[in-house]
Amino acid sequence: MLTIESLQRIDREIAKYPVDQKQSAVMAALAIAQEQQGWLSSEAIESVANYLGMAPMAAYEVASFYNMYDLKPVGKYKLTVCTNLPCMLSGGVDAGEYLKKKLGVGFNETTPDGKITLKEGECMGACGDAPVMLVNNRRMCSCMLPEQIDKLLAELE
Amino acid sequence: MAILGAINPMLTVGLDGNNAWRLEDYLGRGGYSALKRILAEKMTPDQVIAEVKKSVLRGRGGAGFPTGLKWSFMPRSFAGDKYVVCNSDEGEPGTFKDRDILLFNPHSVIEGMIIAGYAMGAARGYNYIHGEVWEVYTRFEEALAEARAAGLLGKNILASGVDFELFAHHGYGAYICGEETALLESIEGKKGQPRYKPPFPASVGLYGKPTTINNTETFAAIPFIMNLGGEAYLEAGKPNNGGTKLFSISGHVNRPGNYEIPLGTPFSTLLEMAGGMRGGRKLKGCIPGGSSSPVVPGEIMMGCTMDYDSISKAGSMLGSGAVIVMDETTCMVKALERLSFFYYEESCGQCTPCREGTNWLYKIVHRIENGQGRPEDLDLLGRVTTNIMGRTICALGDAASMPVQSFVKHFRDEFAYHIEHKKCLVPPDVQRAGSGFFKATV
């Protein structure tokens, strides 16, 4: 289920912690599994748990607690828009509305072609660049006014 | 993002965005000289802690607890493993200073953590980095690799016989992990639910071992304190408020960003540095220390200086130094509604008063904002907050309550208007124009 490459990356994470504390690597391991698969299926969570020698339920608790893990399939691109107060003051809510209109979907929905899932996010710690959004948990996009959003959407093929 | 301005800076001197973060740049700025001197002169851990105490460095994460005192709580004679942990889980709405410190000056944090480890007899550390800022995590790992390769990190640092290993751990979207015991749970590979205190982490911390947790900016200040001397660092700020601090300014200003200024600098100066109010509009209210700190009306804020004592006198908290500026286009009910949703969403669910109470706070503010408020709602909000505050394991319940209490207290008329007229005092098109998303027209 987990590829050799994923397992090697997980091994590097395990090495950061004391030998008897492999479970500490679960957050990184789940993130790696999600990168490999696009989302976290029960099977993926279970294989991470087995690899780290922890109860599958304990790994599931972690996967369901932190909101950057996706326990359901998402589009090719997951676009998370911050609408928290500092972003809102500079157009975060407007950016969310603009995207809903452009994509024809609401928050937590995926475009019919399976390309983009739109999500509402909480503070990403980049309020000076408001409005901000995150692509696939990795790429932070700054100062997302209509023109920049249009540009981003055109880029996401 | 960038550091956009400074007065007598320390932490941000010589930085050049993404161009000067590497080890050789940091060495060129005098980096690692504090660590080298401590090891070469064989300063004792007690001497290091004494210097930090003299500086009156107060924790930069939000609580403002004296760092030197915190370090002295670590049991000196404990024979087993001890840990130093850096809290870079920067998710308090309005705060984005640690991101820039870690991106543009990661080695200052590494050096600060090694010195902390030496002072407290800890040989291992972790830096817990907010999951949303992935480039910070990857860059910190790169900086760690540089430090290891240069013999500054790991076994027998610079042939001194001192060991210190440091690793990066990333979060994955949970505000609560900024709470130090939730953060420890998270490093242990569990849900981030806070622990009862006592026991405090200095006695029972990571993996049950003595642990000290400090904020990123706190660690970044340590090399400067050791180089300048504690007294000189203290004098750079004002009495009881040592040194300079990074302030993150967001909201309705012309140049949102990070600014490093001495503690005690007037708010009006900081506002001017940030380019003043957007569109030259009037300051309506300001949240001076991150979303959990009580809102301060504009006219009171204009008379404040930016330090722990002055902001506290104004009825709020300096917190993390996250200044959220709101002008007259802001609907205060809508602003509070969004904050209340945040705390409801981020409550870990462990304590009933917080789990249920934050839900009620959001529901009530939401119905006021949507024209369904009842005249008794304002008092009801007050009652819900008093039933949350002080009745939970961690401070999230209080953090959710303080905005509600302060918004209703200072802008009660606006809330009452909403309830009576079933609409915003600030017309929706004015609010829209204020955000600047569509071309501003006011």
Chai-1 contact restraints between the chains, C-beta under 6 A:
chainA,res_idxA,chainB,res_idxB,connection_type,confidence,min_distance_angstrom,max_distance_angstrom,comment,restraint_id
A,K16,B,F167,contact,1.0,0.0,6.0,A-B,restraint_1
A,Q23,B,G189,contact,1.0,0.0,6.0,A-B,restraint_2
A,S24,B,I187,contact,1.0,0.0,6.0,A-B,restraint_3
A,S24,B,E188,contact,1.0,0.0,6.0,A-B,restraint_4
A,S24,B,G189,contact,1.0,0.0,6.0,A-B,restraint_5
A,V26,B,G189,contact,1.0,0.0,6.0,A-B,restraint_6
A,M27,B,Y172,contact,1.0,0.0,6.0,A-B,restraint_7
A,E61,B,K191,contact,1.0,0.0,6.0,A-B,restraint_8
A,F65,B,K191,contact,1.0,0.0,6.0,A-B,restraint_9
A,Y66,B,Y172,contact,1.0,0.0,6.0,A-B,restraint_10
A,Y66,B,G173,contact,1.0,0.0,6.0,A-B,restraint_11
A,Y66,B,A174,contact,1.0,0.0,6.0,A-B,restraint_12
A,N67,B,G173,contact,1.0,0.0,6.0,A-B,restraint_13
A,M68,B,G131,contact,1.0,0.0,6.0,A-B,restraint_14
A,M68,B,Y172,contact,1.0,0.0,6.0,A-B,restraint_15
A,M68,B,G173,contact,1.0,0.0,6.0,A-B,restraint_16
A,N84,B,P93,contact,1.0,0.0,6.0,A-B,restraint_17
A,N84,B,F342,contact,1.0,0.0,6.0,A-B,restraint_18
A,L85,B,P93,contact,1.0,0.0,6.0,A-B,restraint_19
A,L85,B,A335,contact,1.0,0.0,6.0,A-B,restraint_20
A,L85,B,R338,contact,1.0,0.0,6.0,A-B,restraint_21
A,L85,B,L339,contact,1.0,0.0,6.0,A-B,restraint_22
A,P86,B,P93,contact,1.0,0.0,6.0,A-B,restraint_23
A,P86,B,G94,contact,1.0,0.0,6.0,A-B,restraint_24
A,P86,B,S250,contact,1.0,0.0,6.0,A-B,restraint_25
A,P86,B,G251,contact,1.0,0.0,6.0,A-B,restraint_26
A,P86,B,I324,contact,1.0,0.0,6.0,A-B,restraint_27
A,M88,B,R338,contact,1.0,0.0,6.0,A-B,restraint_28
A,L89,B,G251,contact,1.0,0.0,6.0,A-B,restraint_29
A,L89,B,H252,contact,1.0,0.0,6.0,A-B,restraint_30
A,S90,B,S435,contact,1.0,0.0,6.0,A-B,restraint_31
A,G91,B,S435,contact,1.0,0.0,6.0,A-B,restraint_32
A,G91,B,G436,contact,1.0,0.0,6.0,A-B,restraint_33
A,G91,B,F437,contact,1.0,0.0,6.0,A-B,restraint_34
A,D94,B,S435,contact,1.0,0.0,6.0,A-B,restraint_35
A,D94,B,F437,contact,1.0,0.0,6.0,A-B,restraint_36
A,E122,B,F342,contact,1.0,0.0,6.0,A-B,restraint_37
A,C123,B,G91,contact,1.0,0.0,6.0,A-B,restraint_38
A,C123,B,P93,contact,1.0,0.0,6.0,A-B,restraint_39
A,M124,B,E132,contact,1.0,0.0,6.0,A-B,restraint_40
A,G125,B,E90,contact,1.0,0.0,6.0,A-B,restraint_41
A,G125,B,G91,contact,1.0,0.0,6.0,A-B,restraint_42
A,G125,B,F96,contact,1.0,0.0,6.0,A-B,restraint_43
A,G125,B,R99,contact,1.0,0.0,6.0,A-B,restraint_44
A,G125,B,H130,contact,1.0,0.0,6.0,A-B,restraint_45
A,G125,B,V133,contact,1.0,0.0,6.0,A-B,restraint_46
A,A126,B,F96,contact,1.0,0.0,6.0,A-B,restraint_47
A,C127,B,G94,contact,1.0,0.0,6.0,A-B,restraint_48
A,C127,B,F96,contact,1.0,0.0,6.0,A-B,restraint_49
A,C127,B,S250,contact,1.0,0.0,6.0,A-B,restraint_50
A,G128,B,M1,contact,1.0,0.0,6.0,A-B,restraint_51
A,G128,B,F96,contact,1.0,0.0,6.0,A-B,restraint_52
A,G128,B,S250,contact,1.0,0.0,6.0,A-B,restraint_53
A,G128,B,P256,contact,1.0,0.0,6.0,A-B,restraint_54
A,G128,B,G257,contact,1.0,0.0,6.0,A-B,restraint_55
A,D129,B,M1,contact,1.0,0.0,6.0,A-B,restraint_56
A,R138,B,W134,contact,1.0,0.0,6.0,A-B,restraint_57
